[in-house]
Amino acid sequence: MNENNTILRFLPIHVINPRANKEKSVDVGEELESLINTLGGNIVDRVVQRLDNPDKATYIGKGKVSEVIEIIKEKK
């Protein structure tokens, strides 16, 4: 919880280059989630997107945006 006694909910989106070292990519994601937990946040789910280059319009791609929207609707 934060100073206002509200629970902060997070949906981390990990964008990983498919050619990057998989273990290192996992470590970065785990570090982010550890920081969220330290903040007192509740991780409701996680999304992983493997991309060579970020999508210019949405960063993660239209299909992944749709997936994120569905997860948010489910977790409300």
Contact map, one row per residue, 1 for C-alpha under 8 A:
1111111100000000000000000000000000000011100000000000000000000000000000000000
1111111100000000000000000000000000000011000000000000000000000000000000000000
1111110000000000000000000000000000000000000000000000000000000000000000000000
1111110000000000000000000000000000000000000000000000000000000000000000000000
1111111000000000000000000000000000000000000000000000000000000000000000000000
1111111100000000000000000000000000000000000000000000000000000000000000000000
1100111110000000000000000000000000000001110000000000000000000000000000000000
1100011111000000000000000000000000000001110000000000000000000000000000000000
0000001111100000000000000000000000000000111100000000000000000000000000000000
0000000111110000000000000000000000010000111110000000000000000000000000000000
0000000011111000000000000000000000000000001111100000000000000000000000000000
0000000001111100000000000000000010000000001011100000000000000000000000000000
0000000000111110000000000000000000000000000001111000000000000000000000000000
0000000000011111000000000000100000000000000001111000000000000000000000000000
0000000000001111100000000000000000000000000000011110000000010000000000000000
0000000000000111110100001000000000000000000000011111000000000000000000000000
0000000000000011111100000000000000000000000000000111100000000000000000000000
0000000000000001111100000000000000000000000000000111000000000000000000000000
0000000000000000111110000000000000000000000000000001000000000000000000000000
0000000000000001111111011000000000000000000000000000000000000000000000000000
0000000000000000001111111000000000000000000000000000000000000000000000000000
0000000000000000000111111100000000000000000000000000000000000000000000000000
0000000000000000000011111110000000000000000000000000000000000000000000000000
0000000000000000000111111111000000000000000000000000000000000000000000000000
0000000000000001000111111111100000000000000000000000000000000000000000000000
0000000000000000000001111111110000000000000000000000000000000000000000000000
0000000000000000000000111111111000000000000000000000000000000000000000000000
0000000000000000000000011111111100000000000000000000000000000000000000000000
0000000000000100000000001111111110000000000000000000000000000000000000000000
0000000000000000000000000111111111000000000000000000000000000000000000000000
0000000000000000000000000011111111100000000000000000000000000000000000000000
0000000000000000000000000001111111110000000000000000000000000000000000000000
0000000000010000000000000000111111111000001000000000000000000000000000000000
0000000000000000000000000000011111111100000000000000000000000000000000000000
0000000000000000000000000000001111111110000000000000000000000000000000000000
0000000001000000000000000000000111111111111000000000000000000000000000000000
0000000000000000000000000000000011111111111000000000000000000000000000000000
0000000000000000000000000000000001111111100000000000000000000000000000000000
1100000000000000000000000000000000111111100000000000000000000000000000000000
1100001100000000000000000000000000011111110000000000000000000000000000000000
1000001111000000000000000000000000011111111000000000000000000000000000000000
0000001111000000000000000000000000011001111100000000000000000000000000000000
0000000011110000000000000000000010011000111111000000000000000000000000000000
0000000011100000000000000000000000000000011111000000000000000000000000000010
0000000001110000000000000000000000000000001111100000000000000000000000100000
0000000000111100000000000000000000000000001111110000000000000000000000000000
0000000000111100000000000000000000000000000011111000000000000000000100000000
0000000000001111000000000000000000000000000001111100000000000000000000000000
0000000000001111000000000000000000000000000000111110000000010001000000000000
0000000000000011110000000000000000000000000000011111000000000000000000000000
0000000000000011110000000000000000000000000000001111110000010000000000000000
0000000000000001111000000000000000000000000000000111110000000000000000000000
0000000000000000100000000000000000000000000000000011111000000000000000000000
0000000000000000000000000000000000000000000000000011111101111000000000000000
0000000000000000000000000000000000000000000000000000111111111000000000000000
0000000000000000000000000000000000000000000000000000011111100000000000000000
0000000000000000000000000000000000000000000000000000001111101000000000000000
0000000000000000000000000000000000000000000000000000011111111100100000000000
0000000000000000000000000000000000000000000000000000011111111000000000000000
0000000000000010000000000000000000000000000000001010011001111101100000000000
0000000000000000000000000000000000000000000000000000011011111111100000000000
0000000000000000000000000000000000000000000000000000000001011111110000000000
0000000000000000000000000000000000000000000000000000000000001111111000000000
0000000000000000000000000000000000000000000000001000000000011111111100000000
0000000000000000000000000000000000000000000000000000000001011111111110000000
0000000000000000000000000000000000000000000000000000000000000111111111000000
0000000000000000000000000000000000000000000000000000000000000011111111100000
0000000000000000000000000000000000000000000000100000000000000001111111110000
0000000000000000000000000000000000000000000000000000000000000000111111111000
0000000000000000000000000000000000000000000000000000000000000000011111111100
0000000000000000000000000000000000000000000010000000000000000000001111111110
0000000000000000000000000000000000000000000000000000000000000000000111111111
0000000000000000000000000000000000000000000000000000000000000000000011111111
0000000000000000000000000000000000000000000000000000000000000000000001111111
0000000000000000000000000000000000000000000100000000000000000000000000111111
0000000000000000000000000000000000000000000000000000000000000000000000011111
